């Protein structure tokens, strides 16, 4: 049959994009297997945890109790006024207080402060701090015993002499050193420093000082004395500095007093010389200049207003019309009465004009009355306008007089400006001398006072230590919990290590958990005289025997668990070198052929072909002919001598074995065979030995990894399973071969 149908066997090998999901699934399965393994050893792990937890609790319970007292010190970052030879200077607030906090932390642990605490509390007489006063403990006794043994204290003199003859000279016993008071004091300070903890978290300005002792009152006493000694050191340093500066300040104070008196005398003399009472800003001369300037501005405005009205009146007079709408004209009472008279005449003339003719005597009398009223109004307006000229002349004279007075006032102010500037400078100098003198007075008072203000010292005690009621150490519950946790971890590590060091696979469950593959069958190992024959011969002799039924079950399992259709092509591959899956592949094909299926068995291990020898056939190169020649491949198919099984075999390794399996011709042959036969069985090479196994696993519908029970190492099997999971394009399963028969 030459009909071609697309098949998964023609697809290329998977790339890295297919490998990633497989690896992720592998990691998940590994975690699941580890969890199952730990769960199986749960009793052992729990026993380890409980044992170590109880031991930690019991040992910690026997240890002496320790008490920790804690006090707090706050650092003030507002820098104080520093007194110097030239006066006090204020440094303000530190931008970065971290260096100051670190400095204060180091000062709290300084040797001078610790030495003062040790002397005040007489810690050299306390066995807790002076090791010479303590009774030797068990560990000290063990060390002493070991030292005596190393020095040969328990050996007879004869043995020591004989060792000396061989050049082995034992060390002489070390003489006990007598410590000086200074050495004892240093030892006490070391013990004090070891139990003291001074801490700052780096984010706050608070420093905590904690001391641990076997006596709670002693712990609080040490912390409080530490604070007092620390503050006393800072007070002493501050007082010493103030005393050094006080002498210089007092001499400088006398000089400042003399300079102030001289400056004030110069001011008085200058005022008396120039006859000045006060030349501050806003003086009489300056005020006169400002008032004259204001009056001149107003006079200029008034002159401009009157001059404007008068010029309008003059312009009207030159053309024969006097304006009657100027302000002075309108404001005149006489003009107002004349305007009322004129308006009445106009009203009367209008009324008569509507009733009488132009020649009527009453109408002509009304017209004469109107003309007389207008003439009187015009005459009055001309008289008022004439008076405006005199007002304009007066305004100009006043403006000129104010300008002259302003010029004189400005000259006088200019003459006094130099005197004023000189006097202001003298007064400013006098004020500076007075301020400097007052500052020195305050500095002398501050330097003479005892520095006890926390702001002056730069630190303050927030809370003193209080004797604790509960011990801080040891903590049996915590030690028991940590011991239990360590016990669980130790038990888990032992379980995992034991799991990693296990030998070859023995049963189906173990193989399935380790390889993450479905294990479909376990082919039993033949015993007795049956074990002398090969698997193929036993299958042929007993077509209904146990081994044949196992292979039939394997074929059924492949059909049932396949994700899609029933697999038409199956490859059998061993896990590593030294193993062969050819016998199992041939037996599987013979059983299927005996069951009436059309089966084709193909030799896929071209570098080490073994199917022909296992089937007992002569030389056959049908596969090479089917792949290399242009004739139809089915003409190269051979027939099994025992069963109706078709074969495409190779007896000698071809020079281009890998190229043949990766060629399109072979993949096309495999696809055509799957269309023509019910089942195609391929014998693949070892997975960890050759890459051809991964090529075949990608071309077939199902791949079966053959694992020999109690023989194949676990690592090799797991590596082979990982490779097949990455390369397989279909179903991947495992079979345990030569397994021990149960029951």
KEMAR-290998 format. One line per 4 residues: for each residue x, y, z of C-alpha. Coordinates in nm, 3 decimals, decimal comma, padded with zeros to 5 digits. Example, Ala and Ser with C-alpha at 12.3 -4.5 7.8 and 13.67 -1.06 7.14 Angstrom:
2
01,230 -00,450 00,780  01,367 -00,106 00,714 $
//
This chain:
743
00,000 00,000 00,000  00,154 00,326 -00,111  -00,113 00,559 00,025  00,052 00,832 00,230 $
-00,115 00,975 00,540  00,025 01,244 00,766  00,145 01,102 01,096  00,302 01,226 01,413 $
00,600 01,013 01,326  00,699 01,266 01,057  00,737 01,558 01,300  01,079 01,678 01,393 $
01,242 01,649 01,733  01,101 01,888 01,998  01,275 02,214 02,061  01,341 02,390 02,388 $
00,984 02,520 02,394  00,856 02,166 02,453  01,128 02,091 02,709  01,026 02,359 02,957 $
00,677 02,220 03,043  00,827 01,874 03,077  01,090 02,003 03,316  00,830 02,191 03,518 $
00,619 01,877 03,544  00,932 01,685 03,642  01,002 01,930 03,923  00,645 01,901 04,052 $
00,665 01,523 04,047  01,001 01,534 04,229  00,845 01,742 04,507  00,553 01,500 04,529 $
00,786 01,202 04,552  00,996 01,373 04,819  00,682 01,450 05,019  00,566 01,091 04,993 $
00,905 00,961 05,100  00,906 01,188 05,403  00,553 01,085 05,490  00,654 00,717 05,485 $
00,929 00,799 05,735  00,707 01,022 05,947  00,740 00,810 06,262  01,120 00,823 06,243 $
01,118 01,199 06,176  00,873 01,262 06,461  01,085 01,050 06,696  01,396 01,252 06,611 $
01,213 01,579 06,668  01,063 01,474 07,001  01,394 01,334 07,124  01,594 01,647 07,044 $
01,316 01,870 07,174  01,302 01,691 07,510  01,681 01,689 07,533  01,703 02,062 07,456 $
01,434 02,141 07,713  01,594 01,925 07,984  01,946 02,058 07,929  01,830 02,419 07,919 $
01,626 02,371 08,235  01,941 02,280 08,428  02,136 02,589 08,322  02,162 02,884 08,567 $
01,909 03,159 08,515  02,009 03,495 08,370  01,831 03,828 08,423  01,856 04,123 08,186 $
01,791 04,483 08,291  01,757 04,756 08,028  01,776 05,137 08,040  01,732 05,398 07,769 $
01,932 05,711 07,685  01,814 05,974 07,431  02,058 06,184 07,230  01,972 06,553 07,183 $
02,055 06,663 06,827  01,991 07,032 06,904  02,350 07,145 06,935  02,416 07,372 07,232 $
02,569 07,720 07,231  02,945 07,681 07,217  03,137 07,944 07,413  03,458 08,065 07,257 $
03,712 08,342 07,300  03,521 08,567 07,065  03,181 08,489 07,207  02,915 08,216 07,183 $
02,815 08,064 06,853  02,502 07,855 06,791  02,561 07,555 06,563  02,189 07,481 06,521 $
02,050 07,132 06,458  02,267 06,857 06,316  02,166 06,760 05,961  02,277 06,396 06,011 $
02,254 06,281 06,377  02,382 05,928 06,301  02,752 06,007 06,372  02,663 06,166 06,706 $
02,446 05,867 06,804  02,726 05,624 06,711  02,974 05,832 06,911  02,753 05,827 07,221 $
02,708 05,451 07,181  03,085 05,402 07,181  03,124 05,632 07,480  02,879 05,420 07,682 $
03,111 05,120 07,629  03,434 05,313 07,678  03,695 05,158 07,913  03,695 05,467 08,134 $
03,322 05,438 08,207  03,339 05,059 08,260  03,640 05,093 08,488  03,456 05,348 08,698 $
03,150 05,121 08,728  03,367 04,825 08,827  03,542 05,027 09,095  03,227 05,184 09,239 $
03,040 04,852 09,262  03,351 04,657 09,372  03,291 04,390 09,110  03,635 04,240 09,171 $
03,492 04,087 09,489  03,196 03,931 09,306  03,253 03,569 09,191  03,027 03,631 08,892 $
03,283 03,872 08,748  03,604 03,743 08,907  03,674 03,391 08,784  03,935 03,339 09,056 $
03,663 03,342 09,320  03,435 03,089 09,146  03,433 02,721 09,223  03,557 02,516 08,924 $
03,275 02,367 08,726  03,249 02,032 08,553  03,401 02,168 08,233  03,691 02,325 08,424 $
03,754 01,995 08,602  03,756 01,808 08,273  04,004 02,056 08,124  04,228 02,023 08,428 $
04,218 01,644 08,412  04,306 01,645 08,041  04,591 01,887 08,109  04,727 01,657 08,382 $
04,706 01,356 08,154  04,891 01,544 07,880  05,161 01,641 08,131  05,203 01,279 08,243 $
05,091 01,336 08,598  04,946 00,984 08,627  05,238 00,799 08,461  05,506 00,625 08,667 $
05,852 00,776 08,665  05,992 00,472 08,483  05,752 00,523 08,194  05,839 00,890 08,174 $
06,210 00,809 08,173  06,165 00,544 07,902  05,972 00,793 07,686  06,255 01,042 07,735 $
06,501 00,783 07,606  06,300 00,766 07,283  06,302 01,144 07,254  05,947 01,194 07,380 $
05,959 01,463 07,645  05,632 01,539 07,819  05,560 01,908 07,887  05,628 02,024 08,237 $
05,324 02,115 08,447  05,245 02,479 08,403  05,291 02,687 08,712  04,987 02,870 08,833 $
05,019 03,238 08,758  04,950 03,487 09,030  04,750 03,767 08,878  04,827 04,124 08,973 $
04,548 04,356 09,087  04,566 04,529 08,753  04,522 04,198 08,567  04,230 04,107 08,791 $
04,077 04,443 08,720  04,112 04,393 08,346  03,957 04,047 08,376  03,660 04,196 08,562 $
03,622 04,461 08,294  03,626 04,194 08,022  03,352 04,002 08,203  03,157 04,325 08,248 $
03,191 04,415 07,881  03,084 04,066 07,768  02,756 04,090 07,962  02,684 04,448 07,852 $
02,495 04,523 07,531  02,465 04,880 07,402  02,243 04,902 07,094  02,094 05,160 06,858 $
01,874 05,055 06,566  02,015 05,325 06,334  01,671 05,486 06,283  01,609 05,652 06,620 $
01,801 05,870 06,865  01,750 05,631 07,157  02,032 05,408 07,284  01,945 05,102 07,492 $
02,191 04,960 07,745  02,122 04,606 07,868  02,315 04,404 08,123  02,273 04,032 08,194 $
02,351 03,889 08,536  02,256 03,600 08,758  02,121 03,854 09,010  01,835 04,080 08,887 $
01,923 04,358 09,134  02,286 04,346 09,023  02,181 04,375 08,656  01,976 04,691 08,722 $
02,250 04,832 08,948  02,516 04,795 08,680  02,302 04,971 08,417  02,214 05,261 08,645 $
02,575 05,307 08,760  02,678 05,296 08,396  02,443 05,586 08,321  02,561 05,787 08,621 $
02,926 05,731 08,534  02,859 05,818 08,173  02,680 06,143 08,265  02,947 06,220 08,525 $
03,218 06,186 08,261  03,031 06,423 08,031  02,977 06,672 08,318  03,344 06,659 08,408 $
03,453 06,713 08,051  03,209 07,000 08,013  03,312 07,162 08,341  03,679 07,134 08,255 $
03,618 07,297 07,921  03,416 07,575 08,083  03,690 07,642 08,338  03,946 07,676 08,062 $
03,729 07,926 07,878  03,616 08,119 08,186  03,954 08,281 08,244  03,976 08,407 07,886 $
03,617 08,529 07,899  03,668 08,738 08,212  03,961 08,927 08,058  03,766 08,973 07,737 $
03,469 09,100 07,940  03,674 09,383 08,091  03,797 09,486 07,747  03,440 09,488 07,614 $
03,324 09,705 07,905  03,597 09,962 07,835  03,521 09,961 07,462  03,147 10,013 07,533 $
03,215 10,313 07,760  03,442 10,470 07,498  03,182 10,423 07,222  02,903 10,580 07,428 $
03,126 10,880 07,514  03,201 10,939 07,146  02,825 10,952 07,070  02,762 11,205 07,344 $
03,049 11,425 07,232  02,935 11,424 06,871  02,578 11,523 06,958  02,702 11,804 07,179 $
02,932 11,933 06,907  02,660 11,953 06,640  02,371 12,036 06,872  02,165 11,734 06,770 $
01,892 11,593 06,983  01,792 11,314 06,750  01,878 11,249 06,390  01,694 10,925 06,352 $
01,492 10,849 06,045  01,198 11,094 06,022  01,385 11,400 06,170  01,264 11,765 06,155 $
01,463 11,855 05,841  01,339 11,551 05,661  00,983 11,615 05,774  01,001 11,977 05,647 $
01,120 11,857 05,308  00,832 11,613 05,287  00,571 11,875 05,393  00,704 12,138 05,147 $
00,705 11,881 04,868  00,341 11,798 04,942  00,240 12,169 04,956  00,425 12,243 04,631 $
00,245 11,959 04,457  -00,092 12,089 04,572  -00,008 12,449 04,471  00,097 12,328 04,126 $
-00,234 12,148 04,085  -00,434 12,455 04,198  -00,234 12,687 03,970  -00,287 12,455 03,675 $
-00,665 12,438 03,741  -00,712 12,814 03,774  -00,484 12,884 03,478  -00,685 12,638 03,264 $
-01,015 12,812 03,348  -00,870 13,158 03,292  -00,722 13,058 02,953  -01,064 12,925 02,841 $
-01,224 13,251 02,948  -00,958 13,453 02,765  -01,012 13,249 02,449  -01,391 13,312 02,468 $
-01,341 13,682 02,524  -01,125 13,711 02,211  -01,411 13,569 02,000  -01,681 13,768 02,183 $
-01,830 13,487 02,394  -01,766 13,451 02,769  -01,814 13,089 02,891  -02,074 13,068 03,159 $
-02,015 12,700 03,242  -01,690 12,746 03,435  -01,689 12,649 03,800  -01,665 13,001 03,943 $
-01,945 13,126 03,718  -02,170 12,836 03,806  -02,098 12,882 04,175  -02,192 13,254 04,177 $
-02,530 13,330 04,343  -02,581 13,639 04,127  -02,538 13,439 03,811  -02,778 13,185 03,950 $
-03,052 13,446 04,006  -02,990 13,595 03,660  -03,020 13,250 03,504  -03,351 13,195 03,682 $
-03,473 13,534 03,552  -03,357 13,444 03,202  -03,536 13,111 03,219  -03,861 13,280 03,332 $
-03,831 13,527 03,042  -03,784 13,245 02,798  -04,088 13,064 02,933  -04,304 13,376 02,911 $
-04,183 13,457 02,558  -04,259 13,102 02,447  -04,612 13,122 02,586  -04,680 13,460 02,420 $
-04,534 13,347 02,089  -04,789 13,072 02,074  -05,078 13,321 02,113  -04,955 13,657 01,981 $
-04,789 13,781 01,669  -04,441 13,926 01,649  -04,565 14,287 01,652  -04,780 14,248 01,959 $
-04,666 14,481 02,235  -04,669 14,211 02,507  -04,457 13,983 02,293  -04,211 14,257 02,215 $
-04,198 14,349 02,585  -04,118 13,984 02,670  -03,838 13,980 02,411  -03,688 14,297 02,559 $
-03,701 14,147 02,909  -03,521 13,830 02,787  -03,247 14,036 02,617  -03,193 14,241 02,933 $
-03,164 13,926 03,150  -02,906 13,773 02,915  -02,704 14,096 02,906  -02,687 14,113 03,285 $
-02,583 13,744 03,304  -02,307 13,799 03,049  -02,182 14,106 03,232  -02,168 13,918 03,564 $
-01,980 13,627 03,399  -01,722 13,871 03,252  -01,665 14,019 03,592  -01,605 13,674 03,748 $
-01,368 13,571 03,466  -01,174 13,895 03,512  -01,119 13,799 03,878  -00,974 13,461 03,762 $
-00,670 13,637 03,620  -00,583 13,772 03,963  -00,628 13,425 04,115  -00,398 13,271 03,851 $
-00,129 13,532 03,924  -00,158 13,464 04,298  -00,133 13,084 04,242  00,184 13,127 04,036 $
00,340 13,341 04,304  00,254 13,088 04,577  00,398 12,804 04,371  00,725 12,993 04,317 $
00,750 13,073 04,687  00,698 12,704 04,786  00,958 12,592 04,531  01,209 12,832 04,682 $
01,136 12,711 05,035  01,168 12,344 04,922  01,505 12,412 04,764  01,629 12,573 05,085 $
01,500 12,279 05,296  01,670 12,030 05,067  01,999 12,214 05,094  01,975 12,210 05,471 $
01,887 11,838 05,473  02,182 11,766 05,246  02,416 11,947 05,481  02,285 11,744 05,776 $
02,300 11,404 05,598  02,677 11,368 05,651  02,641 11,449 06,017  02,352 11,207 06,048 $
02,543 10,923 05,880  02,842 10,975 06,104  02,627 10,978 06,417  02,437 10,666 06,306 $
02,767 10,485 06,258  02,877 10,587 06,606  02,548 10,469 06,758  02,565 10,140 06,566 $
02,914 10,077 06,693  02,796 10,158 07,045  02,504 09,911 07,012  02,739 09,638 06,889 $
02,971 09,696 07,183  02,676 09,681 07,422  02,545 09,352 07,266  02,892 09,198 07,279 $
02,930 09,303 07,641  02,593 09,148 07,735  02,683 08,828 07,551  03,010 08,800 07,739 $
02,823 08,857 08,064  02,587 08,568 07,988  02,877 08,346 07,877  03,063 08,410 08,200 $
02,751 08,321 08,400  02,699 07,998 08,197  03,063 07,896 08,227  03,063 07,957 08,601 $
02,749 07,742 08,650  02,766 07,360 08,691  02,662 07,188 08,361  02,369 06,965 08,463 $
02,113 07,055 08,199  02,055 06,752 07,966  02,052 06,987 07,670  02,395 07,114 07,768 $
02,527 06,760 07,813  02,371 06,648 07,482  02,204 06,335 07,629  01,941 06,251 07,886 $
01,833 05,932 08,056  01,487 05,838 07,936  01,439 05,547 08,178  01,661 05,389 08,437 $
01,688 05,012 08,466  01,453 04,819 08,692  01,528 04,476 08,838  01,345 04,221 08,617 $
01,104 03,970 08,765  01,139 03,703 08,498  01,467 03,554 08,371  01,571 03,637 08,015 $
01,773 03,318 07,973  01,773 03,028 07,943  01,437 02,970 07,779  01,357 02,600 07,800 $
01,042 02,623 07,587  01,227 02,798 07,305  01,521 02,559 07,333  01,281 02,266 07,322 $
01,105 02,408 07,017  01,434 02,470 06,836  01,555 02,123 06,931  01,234 01,971 06,799 $
01,266 02,165 06,474  01,629 02,056 06,436  01,523 01,699 06,510  01,261 01,713 06,236 $
01,521 01,853 05,993  01,775 01,589 06,093  01,522 01,311 06,054  01,419 01,447 05,714 $
01,781 01,472 05,598  01,852 01,116 05,713  01,540 00,996 05,533  01,630 01,179 05,213 $
01,991 01,056 05,231  01,870 00,701 05,282  01,632 00,742 04,992  01,913 00,869 04,767 $
02,140 00,577 04,860  01,890 00,303 04,782  01,988 00,030 04,539  01,826 -00,078 04,209 $
01,450 -00,090 04,160  01,267 -00,394 04,291  00,895 -00,324 04,258  00,653 -00,133 04,037 $
00,555 00,133 04,294  00,915 00,235 04,361  00,989 00,256 03,988  00,677 00,465 03,922 $
00,758 00,713 04,202  01,118 00,765 04,094  01,072 00,788 03,719  00,727 00,960 03,713 $
00,631 00,711 03,439  00,334 00,476 03,438  00,471 00,126 03,500  00,245 -00,101 03,296 $
00,383 -00,450 03,365  00,639 -00,656 03,551  00,775 -00,944 03,346  00,865 -01,219 03,596 $
01,203 -01,383 03,615  01,199 -01,750 03,512  01,345 -01,994 03,764  01,466 -02,352 03,750 $
01,506 -02,528 03,417  01,280 -02,272 03,246  01,532 -02,001 03,317  01,783 -02,169 03,090 $
01,571 -02,090 02,783  01,532 -01,740 02,639  01,215 -01,535 02,676  01,132 -01,585 02,306 $
01,159 -01,962 02,337  00,946 -01,965 02,651  00,679 -01,752 02,481  00,680 -01,979 02,175 $
00,661 -02,292 02,388  00,386 -02,160 02,614  00,169 -01,911 02,418  -00,071 -01,904 02,714 $
00,186 -01,900 02,988  00,227 -01,635 03,256  00,490 -01,436 03,066  00,277 -01,426 02,749 $
-00,021 -01,308 02,951  00,189 -01,032 03,104  00,283 -00,911 02,754  -00,082 -00,924 02,648 $
-00,169 -00,715 02,951  00,104 -00,470 02,850  -00,054 -00,435 02,506  -00,395 -00,377 02,663 $
-00,255 -00,119 02,903  -00,096 00,071 02,613  -00,431 00,078 02,439  -00,625 00,191 02,747 $
-00,396 00,469 02,882  -00,311 00,621 02,545  -00,420 00,988 02,549  -00,574 00,972 02,201 $
-00,600 00,672 01,967  -00,460 00,325 02,022  -00,083 00,330 01,964  00,006 00,178 01,625 $
00,384 00,197 01,677  00,569 00,103 01,998  00,942 00,135 02,069  01,122 -00,068 02,339 $
01,437 00,097 02,478  01,675 -00,011 02,755  01,789 00,241 03,016  02,166 00,213 02,966 $
02,463 00,029 02,817  02,502 -00,340 02,892  02,126 -00,392 02,868  01,910 -00,489 02,576 $
01,538 -00,461 02,513  01,547 -00,669 02,194  01,432 -00,993 02,360  01,133 -00,823 02,524 $
01,046 -00,635 02,202  01,058 -00,957 01,996  00,851 -01,146 02,256  00,593 -00,866 02,262 $
00,569 -00,875 01,879  00,541 -01,258 01,867  00,258 -01,260 02,124  00,068 -00,997 01,925 $
00,122 -01,195 01,602  00,003 -01,517 01,770  -00,313 -01,326 01,875  -00,396 -01,262 01,506 $
-00,266 -00,908 01,463  -00,062 -00,799 01,166  00,265 -00,705 01,333  00,590 -00,565 01,190 $
00,909 -00,588 01,398  01,180 -00,332 01,303  01,541 -00,330 01,418  01,604 00,026 01,547 $
01,941 -00,038 01,715  02,144 -00,008 01,396  02,479 00,032 01,572  02,439 -00,291 01,777 $
02,167 -00,497 01,602  02,054 -00,798 01,807  01,704 -00,895 01,687  01,823 -01,132 01,417 $
02,038 -01,328 01,662  01,756 -01,334 01,919  01,508 -01,470 01,660  01,761 -01,722 01,530 $
01,746 -01,592 01,173  02,026 -01,587 00,916  02,171 -01,268 00,781  01,907 -01,015 00,681 $
01,940 -00,655 00,563  01,578 -00,590 00,478  01,565 -00,260 00,665  01,865 -00,120 00,476 $
01,710 -00,227 00,146  01,375 -00,076 00,239  01,535 00,258 00,333  01,811 00,280 00,071 $
01,653 00,138 -00,250  01,387 00,302 -00,455  01,173 -00,014 -00,464  00,867 -00,035 -00,234 $
00,970 -00,105 00,122  00,721 -00,390 00,168  00,915 -00,599 -00,084  01,205 -00,611 00,167 $
00,992 -00,749 00,452  01,096 -01,094 00,584  00,881 -01,347 00,772  00,944 -01,505 01,113 $
01,005 -01,879 01,098  00,787 -01,954 01,402  00,501 -01,702 01,403  00,319 -01,490 01,138 $
00,541 -01,195 01,221  00,690 -00,964 00,957  01,046 -00,841 01,002  01,269 -00,559 00,885 $
01,607 -00,646 01,037  01,975 -00,564 01,011  02,260 -00,799 01,099  02,562 -00,571 01,042 $
02,584 -00,206 01,159  02,567 00,029 00,858  02,820 00,315 00,844  02,545 00,578 00,845 $
02,317 00,438 01,113  02,213 00,770 01,266  02,148 00,934 00,929  01,923 00,645 00,829 $
01,702 00,681 01,140  01,677 01,058 01,098  01,608 01,041 00,725  01,273 01,125 00,573 $
01,273 00,784 00,401  01,274 00,600 00,735  01,005 00,824 00,881  00,792 00,772 00,570 $
00,847 00,395 00,602  00,732 00,406 00,965  00,422 00,606 00,874  00,330 00,369 00,588 $
00,386 00,067 00,813  00,148 00,210 01,073  -00,117 00,237 00,800  -00,065 -00,117 00,672 $
-00,007 -00,310 01,000  -00,207 -00,327 01,321  00,108 -00,289 01,528  00,465 -00,182 01,454 $
00,726 -00,276 01,717  01,069 -00,107 01,709  01,374 -00,222 01,902  01,547 00,102 02,013 $
01,905 00,136 02,142  01,989 00,221 02,503  01,859 00,566 02,596  02,169 00,687 02,783 $
02,408 00,538 02,529  02,287 00,670 02,194  02,076 00,964 02,077  01,891 00,742 01,827 $
01,661 00,628 02,107  01,533 00,984 02,153  01,480 01,015 01,774  01,276 00,695 01,768 $
01,082 00,798 02,080  00,973 01,111 01,898  00,866 00,917 01,586  00,654 00,642 01,744 $
00,317 00,658 01,920  00,439 00,497 02,243  00,777 00,434 02,404  00,839 00,164 02,666 $
01,145 00,195 02,892  01,271 -00,152 02,987  01,421 -00,162 03,339  01,588 -00,476 03,467 $
01,490 -00,541 03,829  01,767 -00,555 04,092  02,027 -00,469 03,829  01,997 -00,124 03,670 $
02,121 00,166 03,887  01,859 00,419 03,990  02,043 00,722 03,853  02,071 00,563 03,510 $
01,702 00,478 03,503  01,600 00,827 03,615  01,826 00,988 03,354  01,678 00,767 03,081 $
01,324 00,852 03,192  01,403 01,226 03,185  01,535 01,200 02,830  01,234 01,007 02,707 $
00,991 01,254 02,870  01,161 01,537 02,686  01,187 01,367 02,347  00,871 01,155 02,334 $
00,587 01,280 02,117  00,334 01,033 02,251  00,290 00,796 02,543  00,592 00,709 02,757 $
00,573 00,413 02,999  00,802 00,167 03,178  00,823 -00,211 03,219  01,007 -00,392 03,498 $
01,185 -00,689 03,344  01,305 -00,998 03,528  01,109 -00,904 03,837  01,077 -01,142 04,130 $
00,761 -01,347 04,114  00,515 -01,278 04,399  00,334 -01,541 04,594 $
//
